[in-house]
Amino acid sequence: MTIAISTLFFIVCVGLAIWFKKDSSFRPREVIAVSAFWILFVATPFGSGVVKTMQDAIGSGAQTGVATVTSVSSK
């Protein structure tokens, strides 16, 4: 199971939105700066390697969870 880069991007966006919503002192300019940083980070070879590692980890975790639920529910 591979999670698409757009799914990871969506998860990060939701996390940032929650963080910015709870922090009353943020400015819209900060949202643009943080978003630009992550987009540029993913565009680097190091960043794409980190994204690939995250995709593998999340995908493996999801497969393990599905296998566990299937195993428990079949008993």
PAVEX-999056 format. One record per residue (C-alpha): x, y, z; residue number from 1; residue in one letter. Coordinates in steps of 0.02 Angstrom, whole numbers. Layout:
N
((X, Y, Z), NUM, "A")
...
END
This chain:
75
((0, 0, 0), 1, "M")
((75, 164, -55), 2, "T")
((7, 331, 2), 3, "I")
((14, 462, -134), 4, "A")
((113, 622, -112), 5, "I")
((-49, 719, -124), 6, "S")
((-116, 623, 27), 7, "T")
((39, 666, 128), 8, "L")
((24, 846, 72), 9, "F")
((-158, 848, 129), 10, "F")
((-113, 775, 299), 11, "I")
((21, 908, 323), 12, "V")
((-99, 1046, 270), 13, "C")
((-230, 987, 395), 14, "V")
((-99, 983, 532), 15, "G")
((-41, 1159, 490), 16, "L")
((-219, 1222, 482), 17, "A")
((-257, 1154, 655), 18, "I")
((-96, 1226, 724), 19, "W")
((-127, 1398, 649), 20, "F")
((-310, 1396, 705), 21, "K")
((-260, 1362, 886), 22, "K")
((-122, 1493, 884), 23, "D")
((-206, 1662, 890), 24, "S")
((-46, 1757, 853), 25, "S")
((-9, 1691, 678), 26, "F")
((-12, 1800, 524), 27, "R")
((-63, 1750, 347), 28, "P")
((114, 1789, 290), 29, "R")
((176, 1648, 403), 30, "E")
((60, 1524, 317), 31, "V")
((136, 1569, 149), 32, "I")
((314, 1558, 218), 33, "A")
((287, 1387, 297), 34, "V")
((198, 1320, 143), 35, "S")
((336, 1382, 28), 36, "A")
((467, 1303, 141), 37, "F")
((383, 1131, 134), 38, "W")
((355, 1139, -53), 39, "I")
((538, 1184, -81), 40, "L")
((594, 1052, 45), 41, "F")
((500, 914, -47), 42, "V")
((576, 974, -211), 43, "A")
((754, 936, -150), 44, "T")
((831, 763, -165), 45, "P")
((843, 750, 25), 46, "F")
((662, 801, 46), 47, "G")
((600, 677, -82), 48, "S")
((695, 541, 10), 49, "G")
((608, 590, 172), 50, "V")
((440, 585, 84), 51, "V")
((478, 412, 15), 52, "K")
((524, 352, 190), 53, "T")
((362, 423, 260), 54, "M")
((261, 340, 122), 55, "Q")
((341, 172, 161), 56, "D")
((316, 191, 350), 57, "A")
((134, 246, 338), 58, "I")
((96, 113, 208), 59, "G")
((175, -24, 314), 60, "S")
((81, 35, 467), 61, "G")
((-83, 34, 373), 62, "A")
((-51, -142, 307), 63, "Q")
((-9, -204, 483), 64, "T")
((-167, -125, 552), 65, "G")
((-276, -204, 418), 66, "V")
((-195, -375, 446), 67, "A")
((-221, -362, 634), 68, "T")
((-404, -313, 617), 69, "V")
((-434, -453, 493), 70, "T")
((-347, -579, 604), 71, "S")
((-443, -528, 760), 72, "V")
((-612, -519, 674), 73, "S")
((-592, -691, 595), 74, "S")
((-573, -776, 765), 75, "K")
END
